């Protein structure tokens, strides 16, 4: 689940600090309101990724499919993305 999304945006940076200090190594987040296109959240996701640095992984998720996974990864400069439709079974 994306519990991190329930944290108000202005407190998410402090939450990253706390989570990193307490052994969390990955946070799954959409970077914005559920149902919004992932591309609409790139700026906030980039800020979260920059703040996390090497301490933990910000894992973008929600609205990521086999059609846009590579674009999302490139836009955010990440090696990992999460989605329910990552693999094209056709």
C-alpha positions in Angstrom: 0.0 0.0 0.0 1.0 3.6 -0.2 0.7 4.8 3.4 3.3 7.4 2.8 0.8 9.3 0.6 -1.4 9.8 3.6 1.3 12.0 5.2 0.8 15.7 4.4 3.3 16.8 1.6 5.0 19.4 3.9 5.8 16.6 6.4 7.0 14.0 3.9 10.6 15.2 4.0 10.8 14.8 7.8 9.1 11.4 7.4 11.8 10.3 5.0 14.4 11.4 7.6 12.7 9.4 10.4 12.1 6.3 8.3 15.7 6.3 7.1 16.9 6.5 10.7 14.7 3.6 11.6 15.9 1.1 9.0 13.3 1.6 6.3 15.0 1.1 2.9 12.2 1.7 0.4 9.0 4.0 0.3 6.3 3.3 -2.3 4.5 6.5 -3.3 2.5 8.0 -6.1 3.9 11.5 -5.2 0.4 13.0 -5.2 -3.3 12.4 -4.9 -4.5 9.0 -5.9 -6.0 8.9 -9.4 -3.8 11.7 -10.7 -1.5 10.9 -13.6 2.0 9.9 -12.4 3.5 12.5 -14.7 1.6 15.2 -12.8 3.6 14.3 -9.7 7.1 14.2 -11.2 8.2 17.5 -9.5 7.3 16.2 -6.1 8.7 12.8 -6.7 12.0 14.3 -7.9 12.1 16.4 -4.7 11.5 13.3 -2.5 14.1 11.3 -4.4 16.7 14.1 -4.0 15.9 14.4 -0.3 16.2 10.7 0.3 19.5 10.6 -1.5 21.3 7.3 -0.9 19.6 6.7 2.4 16.5 4.9 1.0 14.7 4.3 -2.3 11.7 6.3 -3.3 9.7 3.7 -5.4 7.2 5.5 -7.7 4.0 3.6 -8.1 0.4 4.1 -9.1 -0.6 4.6 -12.7 2.6 2.9 -14.0 2.1 0.3 -16.7 4.2 -1.4 -19.3 3.4 1.5 -21.6 4.9 4.2 -19.4 7.3 2.4 -17.0 10.4 3.3 -19.0 9.3 6.9 -19.4 8.7 7.3 -15.7 12.0 5.7 -14.8 13.9 8.0 -17.2 12.0 11.1 -16.1 12.7 10.5 -12.4 16.2 9.0 -12.8 15.3 5.8 -10.9 16.0 2.1 -11.5 12.8 0.8 -10.0 9.1 1.5 -10.5 6.0 -0.3 -9.2 2.7 -1.0 -11.0 0.0 -3.6 -11.4 0.2 -3.7 -15.1 4.0 -3.6 -15.7 4.1 -6.7 -17.9 2.3 -6.8 -21.2 0.7 -10.3 -21.5 -0.6 -9.7 -25.0 
